[in-house]
Amino acid sequence: MYVFGILRFSGPFGLVNENSEECVLTHSLIIIKEEVNMANKTEITALALAEPTAEELGVYIVDVSYANGILCYYIDREGGVGIDECEKFSRAVEEVLDKEDIIATEYSLEVSSPGVDRKLKKEREFLYYLGREVEVKLFAPLDGVKEFDGVLKAYSEKTATIECNGEEKQIPVRDAVYIRLKFVF
């Protein structure tokens, strides 16, 4: 993730760069809103507010979504998360959200693991899972193959680099039905 330029404050939670792009400060990382690729300011603010809680509890926020009155955090950690981690995070982040009152209307809070079959969608997810095995299914064949497994090596400009059989393949996310973590049971 690359961010250049001078930043200035633009309100209680926001920063803007010299191009007036909205940014968020989280644990010394500055993320341009377009790079985060989240649907709205509520998600960006909810992420920024919950990051310290996640770090304190030893989990990573894979994604945040807010739609139809439901604010949902997807959390993970090495080895996975269970109901206990989700409950602890939910109780802790609920206090922060209530204090900051970022959602003016009534809403429900949900906390979940990303799930075994969740396809990776956002840059944040791809970057977190670098080095992990993934399953890939393409809309159209690449070198005669539509489905393959490999290791997620890099992610940049909406393109995943997957190492498969010693060869790196550049896969634009839009060309994939899914790119998801591979789990062996």
Steps between C-alpha positions, in 0.01 A plus 500: 500500500654830396391840627683816410431860585426723793196421713284736704214439742147548372281421796496267799592181313604608153816602328535626147806507278599778264253366240215518753475118506365378831739294711489314830777478759526150648799382699736734319375384161331753280257343260344694212127437490510370144765244597292378791217465249229499765145593418460801723634725774327296768710196410821704488430662836389170654826342385713783638322493836524121536867456400638565852250254647594236243870547568442479874310172459751354254267486200504663158199668340479342157198703390224729622164534331202720575174444316131483586561602861759228566861583584708185458865445588683201355795413723778245477832404655766240439333167570151646450239646733214335681187612677694612809722741305199635311310555825793675670555726201127574474470605864815713487425673171138560600623723784714703260221535244246603766740763635579646155140466374598482131168358382208733560229238447430168666728223376610146578862405565628169368847348536601198298796306373554551126375147435660208321361576155517881508653638185761768547364832381679798644863602490512477879411129484747417225784673684418327829502154341824535298696177513192283554371228270200601290254342261433685177211458256500715187216601271712409196796261474855627548754276325216250455411488871201654680560366852827464690660532842806702588662740743394865515831680444397862438208733444509833322259707295219242529724222370604197703828322435459127558793257495391170350743216425798734519345752259347835595164589345358851500124477562286815477235455769225590251599191294450261792176341614685477829838507665460351845709345773564129459417295805606141546292308751 
